[in-house]
């Protein structure tokens, strides 16, 4: 487990899980507070890579944060009749933990396909190109995207599967379970953009950082479809390349120093 850049996510989960809401009315306040906490952890991370943003960048980020909040409100209001309340977390029907496993499979499939489609020539320039403004990303720039991109590719690929279960299949889910899924999805996506300064001064982050820097790799969240499709590039591979590059630079510097000393002699 690489805690170098993922510690804000793990700390947020560790503090939040015991406090998961017991009823639907508490879901949005809980998720909003948790997201703000996670963003602040990333923002004040001592080894973060500082990504400059201008006034208009901040407007876009603020707009997408509002769309995220609004989408969560719509989700809860729409599915409220089938979101069950519980007295305590220990009274949860633990069989319902199978639901998030189904949702994550559907979400990953949708996200991979939509994301790859958004990279097609003629489509990319109209929408997704905006999100790729930043080659090195931060937690804040995870919310820098075209609003359509944010809604369609990010938010509703995660909100859609449980909402379909609640409102179409009419299969109820306990509030803590559905909150765990929604909260986990947005926190994981946010921290996937968080980057820190690694060895040699190189930016290090999740596999998604490789996507922003190489463009045609790592379209999915977890790498499964990319491995199957030949578009996976792991961050460990990039770190090894950075290490070799640093060693070559060091050797080159030493060689140059020796040559200069010989000239002096």
Secondary structure, 3 states (H helix, E strand, C coil): CCHHHHHHHHHHHHHHHHHCCCCHHHHHHHHHHHHHHHHHHHHCCCCECCCCCCHHHHHHHHHHHHHHHHHHHHHHHHHHHHEECCCCHHHCCHHHHHHHHHHHHHHHHHHHHHHHHHCCCCCHHHCHHHHHHCCCCCCHHHHCCCHHHHHHHHHHHHHHHHHHHHHCCCCCEEHHHHHHHHHHHHHHHHHCCCCEECHHHCEECCHHHHHHHHCCCCCCCCCHHHHHHCCCCCHHHHHHHHHHHHHHHHHHHHHHHHHHHHHHC
